[in-house]
Amino acid sequence: MTVTAGRQSGFGAILTDESFERLRGIMYIKNVEKGSCLFWEGDAADKLFYIFEGRIKSTKMSDAGRSLTLYLHQNGDLIGQMEPFKDSTHSTSAEVTEDAKVGVIQRKDLETLLWQHGDLALEFMKWMGLMHRLTQTKFRDLMLFGKTGALCSLLIRLCNSYGEENEEGIRIDLKLSNTEMADMIGATRESVNRMLADLKKENVITYKDGHYTVNRIEYLKEVCCCENCPKEVCRM
């Protein structure tokens, strides 16, 4: 099976070529600029968005008014919330962090397509199951092993999503500030500063030119009690 551009990971990797072409047939293309929002928390969830290019993050506002980053989406990912049998609203916001090109899928068009093609419906169910498992593992990391375990898990996920192996270890090809990392694990910037400093002292990670390199990934796995989930689950 030939892989279409932008389908190497995420939802795109689940679909066959035939299913992808059917889905693309009901999309319209939309270009979105960095800093804009595809949808806000509380908006009607009547569309899905397939990422051809760019990066988009899903965020959720806490009761205290803090924005928490739940996912970092990239090429091949499908964004949105579709609950069967009822209308719903988005539980997160989708913020564009890098100029993007997305395919917009109307809910009513998708429902018709899924009714007509059982194979596509099965693949769509696989995506929903994958997203459910991804969400479960993220909440497990945040709740069961403390902030240090959550940070270690975050670094592993970053390696799986943006890692490039070299002689020193795995270089994360994505620049993130300590504040951004804190927003991903529900911690303060100061606590993340301390935890990263401790990992540097143990030579678990190094920092150079705005990028982290993980030198001892097994150490991170031990701290967060890694279950060695497949990369399509252990990702950002």
C-alpha positions as CSV (number, residue, x, y, z in Angstrom):
1,M,0.0,0.0,0.0
2,T,1.4,3.4,-1.0
3,V,1.5,6.0,1.7
4,T,0.1,9.4,0.7
5,A,2.0,12.5,1.8
6,G,1.0,13.5,5.3
7,R,-0.2,10.0,6.2
8,Q,2.9,8.5,7.8
9,S,1.4,8.7,11.3
10,G,-1.8,9.3,13.3
11,F,-5.1,8.8,11.7
12,G,-3.7,8.8,8.2
13,A,-1.6,5.7,8.9
14,I,-4.8,3.8,9.9
15,L,-6.6,4.3,6.5
16,T,-6.1,2.4,3.3
17,D,-5.5,4.5,0.2
18,E,-9.1,3.8,-0.9
19,S,-10.6,5.0,2.4
20,F,-8.4,8.0,2.4
21,E,-9.5,9.1,-1.1
22,R,-13.2,8.7,0.0
23,L,-12.6,10.8,3.0
24,R,-10.6,13.4,1.0
25,G,-13.6,13.6,-1.4
26,I,-15.8,15.2,1.3
27,M,-13.1,17.6,2.6
28,Y,-12.5,21.2,1.8
29,I,-9.1,22.7,2.3
30,K,-8.4,25.5,4.7
31,N,-5.2,27.3,5.4
32,V,-4.8,28.5,9.0
33,E,-2.1,30.9,10.3
34,K,0.1,30.5,13.3
35,G,-1.6,32.0,16.4
36,S,-5.1,31.4,15.2
37,C,-7.7,28.8,16.6
38,L,-9.5,26.1,14.7
39,F,-12.1,25.9,17.4
40,W,-12.6,27.0,21.0
41,E,-13.7,24.9,24.0
42,G,-17.5,25.0,24.0
43,D,-17.9,25.4,20.3
44,A,-20.3,23.0,18.5
45,A,-18.4,19.9,17.5
46,D,-19.8,19.6,14.0
47,K,-16.5,19.3,12.1
48,L,-13.3,17.3,12.1
49,F,-10.0,18.6,10.8
50,Y,-7.3,16.5,9.1
51,I,-3.8,18.0,9.2
52,F,-1.9,17.9,5.9
53,E,0.8,20.4,7.0
54,G,1.7,22.3,10.2
55,R,1.2,21.8,13.9
56,I,-1.7,22.3,16.2
57,K,-2.1,21.9,19.9
58,S,-5.1,20.9,21.9
59,T,-5.6,22.9,25.2
60,K,-8.1,22.9,28.0
61,M,-8.8,25.7,30.5
62,S,-8.8,24.7,34.1
63,D,-11.1,26.1,36.8
64,A,-8.3,28.3,38.0
65,G,-8.0,29.9,34.5
66,R,-4.8,28.1,33.5
67,S,-4.4,26.7,30.0
68,L,-3.2,23.0,30.0
69,T,-1.7,21.5,26.9
70,L,-3.2,18.0,26.2
71,Y,-1.9,17.1,22.7
72,L,0.5,18.3,20.1
73,H,-0.9,17.4,16.7
74,Q,1.1,17.1,13.4
75,N,0.8,15.8,9.8
76,G,-1.6,12.9,9.5
77,D,-3.6,13.6,12.7
78,L,-7.3,14.0,12.8
79,I,-8.6,16.7,15.2
80,G,-12.0,17.1,16.6
81,Q,-14.7,15.5,18.7
82,M,-17.4,13.3,17.3
83,E,-19.9,11.6,19.6
84,P,-22.3,9.2,18.0
85,F,-26.0,9.6,18.3
86,K,-26.0,13.1,19.8
87,D,-24.7,16.6,19.2
88,S,-21.9,17.8,21.4
89,T,-19.5,20.6,22.0
90,H,-15.7,20.6,22.0
91,S,-14.1,19.9,25.4
92,T,-10.8,21.5,24.2
93,S,-9.5,24.3,22.0
94,A,-7.3,23.8,19.0
95,E,-4.5,26.4,18.7
96,V,-2.3,26.6,15.6
97,T,1.4,26.7,16.6
98,E,2.8,26.5,13.0
99,D,1.1,27.6,9.8
100,A,-1.1,24.7,8.7
101,K,-3.2,23.3,5.9
102,V,-6.1,21.2,7.1
103,G,-8.9,19.3,5.4
104,V,-12.3,20.2,7.0
105,I,-14.9,17.4,7.3
106,Q,-18.5,18.2,8.0
107,R,-20.1,15.8,10.5
108,K,-23.2,15.2,8.3
109,D,-21.0,14.3,5.3
110,L,-18.9,12.0,7.4
111,E,-21.9,10.2,8.8
112,T,-23.2,9.5,5.3
113,L,-19.9,8.2,4.2
114,L,-19.5,5.9,7.2
115,W,-23.0,4.6,6.5
116,Q,-22.1,3.8,2.9
117,H,-18.7,2.2,3.5
118,G,-18.4,-0.3,6.4
119,D,-14.6,-0.7,5.9
120,L,-14.1,3.1,6.5
121,A,-16.4,2.9,9.5
122,L,-14.2,0.2,11.0
123,E,-11.1,2.2,10.4
124,F,-12.7,5.2,12.0
125,M,-13.6,3.1,15.1
126,K,-9.9,2.1,15.3
127,W,-9.0,5.8,15.4
128,M,-11.5,6.5,18.1
129,G,-10.2,3.5,20.2
130,L,-6.6,4.8,19.6
131,M,-7.5,8.3,20.8
132,H,-9.3,6.8,23.9
133,R,-6.2,4.8,24.8
134,L,-3.9,7.8,24.2
135,T,-6.0,9.9,26.6
136,Q,-6.1,7.1,29.2
137,T,-2.3,6.8,29.2
138,K,-1.8,10.5,29.5
139,F,-4.1,10.8,32.5
140,R,-2.4,7.7,34.0
141,D,1.0,9.5,33.7
142,L,-0.3,12.7,35.3
143,M,-2.1,11.0,38.2
144,L,-0.2,7.9,39.3
145,F,3.5,8.8,39.3
146,G,3.8,12.4,40.5
147,K,5.2,15.4,38.6
148,T,8.6,13.7,38.2
149,G,7.0,10.7,36.6
150,A,4.8,12.9,34.4
151,L,7.9,14.8,33.2
152,C,9.8,11.7,32.4
153,S,6.8,10.3,30.5
154,L,6.6,13.6,28.6
155,L,10.2,13.4,27.6
156,I,9.7,9.8,26.3
157,R,6.6,10.9,24.3
158,L,8.6,13.8,22.8
159,C,11.3,11.3,21.8
160,N,8.8,9.1,20.1
161,S,7.1,12.0,18.3
162,Y,10.0,14.3,17.5
163,G,13.2,12.3,18.3
164,E,16.2,11.9,16.1
165,E,18.8,9.4,17.2
166,N,22.5,10.4,17.3
167,E,25.6,9.1,19.1
168,E,24.6,10.9,22.3
169,G,21.1,9.5,22.5
170,I,17.8,10.9,21.1
171,R,17.6,14.6,20.2
172,I,14.2,16.1,20.4
173,D,13.7,18.2,17.3
174,L,11.2,20.5,18.8
175,K,11.9,23.6,20.8
176,L,9.9,23.8,24.0
177,S,10.3,26.3,26.9
178,N,10.1,25.1,30.5
179,T,6.8,27.0,30.8
180,E,5.4,25.0,27.8
181,M,6.5,21.7,29.4
182,A,5.0,22.8,32.7
183,D,1.6,23.4,30.9
184,M,1.8,19.8,29.5
185,I,2.0,18.2,33.0
186,G,0.1,20.6,35.1
187,A,3.1,21.8,37.0
188,T,4.7,25.1,37.7
189,R,7.6,26.4,35.7
190,E,9.8,26.5,38.9
191,S,9.2,22.8,39.6
192,V,10.0,21.8,36.0
193,N,13.2,23.8,36.3
194,R,14.2,21.8,39.4
195,M,13.3,18.4,37.9
196,L,15.1,19.1,34.6
197,A,18.2,20.3,36.6
198,D,18.1,17.0,38.6
199,L,18.0,15.0,35.3
200,K,20.9,17.0,33.9
201,K,23.0,16.3,37.0
202,E,22.3,12.5,36.5
203,N,23.3,12.9,32.8
204,V,19.9,11.6,31.8
205,I,19.3,14.7,29.5
206,T,21.5,17.4,28.0
207,Y,20.4,20.8,26.6
208,K,22.1,22.5,23.7
209,D,21.0,25.2,21.2
210,G,17.4,25.1,22.4
211,H,17.0,21.4,22.1
212,Y,17.0,18.6,24.7
213,T,18.8,15.3,24.1
214,V,17.8,12.2,26.1
215,N,20.9,10.3,26.9
216,R,19.4,7.6,29.2
217,I,15.9,6.8,28.1
218,E,15.8,3.7,30.3
219,Y,16.2,5.9,33.3
220,L,13.1,7.8,32.3
221,K,11.1,4.6,31.7
222,E,12.0,3.3,35.2
223,V,10.9,6.5,36.9
224,C,7.5,6.6,35.2
225,C,6.9,2.8,35.3
226,C,6.8,2.6,31.5
227,E,4.6,-0.1,30.1
228,N,6.3,0.0,26.7
229,C,3.2,1.1,24.9
230,P,3.4,1.2,21.1
231,K,4.6,4.6,19.7
232,E,1.2,5.4,18.2
233,V,0.0,5.5,21.8
234,C,3.1,6.8,23.6
235,R,3.2,10.1,21.6
236,M,2.3,13.7,21.9
